[in-house]
Amino acid sequence: MLSSLTEQTFTTDILRNPNNAVILQRWQALELPDAWLVAGCLFQTVWNGISNQTPDTDIKDYDIFILVSPTHN
């Protein structure tokens, strides 16, 4: 049930998707100062768990949002 979703359960749920897990395992190697794994790869993974689908069902892409400072060189 969504009302019982906590930060810990969310993290556990998204790591059930092997693609999310690999991306996050390699996150440090990207060396991006302010970047986030976002969008459907997270939401859909949780939804797939709720609806008894495999974790990566219907996920078409994995988005990384990067914030770049105007003074970034």
C-alpha positions in Angstrom: 0.0 0.0 0.0 1.4 3.4 -0.9 0.7 5.0 2.5 3.3 2.6 4.1 6.0 3.7 1.7 9.0 5.1 3.6 12.4 6.1 2.4 13.8 2.7 3.4 11.0 0.7 1.6 11.3 2.9 -1.5 15.1 2.3 -1.6 14.5 -1.4 -1.2 11.9 -1.5 -3.9 13.9 0.4 -6.5 16.9 -1.8 -5.9 14.9 -4.8 -6.9 15.2 -3.5 -10.4 18.6 -4.9 -11.5 19.2 -1.9 -13.9 18.6 0.6 -11.1 20.9 -1.4 -8.8 23.7 -1.4 -11.4 23.3 2.3 -12.1 23.5 3.2 -8.4 26.4 0.8 -7.8 28.4 2.7 -10.5 27.2 6.2 -9.4 30.4 7.3 -7.7 32.4 6.5 -10.9 30.2 9.1 -12.8 31.7 11.8 -10.7 28.7 14.1 -11.1 28.5 16.7 -8.3 24.7 17.2 -8.3 22.9 14.4 -10.3 19.8 12.3 -9.6 18.4 9.1 -10.9 14.8 10.2 -11.7 11.5 9.5 -13.3 9.8 6.3 -14.6 12.6 3.9 -13.7 11.8 4.6 -10.0 8.1 5.1 -10.1 7.5 2.2 -12.5 9.7 -0.2 -10.4 7.6 0.6 -7.3 4.4 0.2 -9.3 5.6 -3.1 -10.7 6.1 -4.4 -7.2 2.6 -3.3 -6.1 1.1 -4.9 -9.2 3.1 -8.1 -9.0 5.1 -7.5 -12.2 8.8 -8.1 -12.6 10.8 -5.0 -11.4 11.8 -3.8 -14.9 8.6 -4.4 -16.7 7.6 -1.6 -19.1 10.6 0.6 -18.3 11.9 2.1 -21.5 14.7 4.3 -20.3 16.6 5.4 -17.2 17.0 9.2 -16.7 19.7 11.0 -14.9 19.0 14.6 -14.1 22.1 16.8 -13.8 22.2 20.2 -12.1 25.0 22.3 -13.5 26.0 25.6 -11.9 26.4 28.6 -14.2 30.0 28.9 -13.0 30.7 25.2 -13.6 33.9 24.8 -15.7 
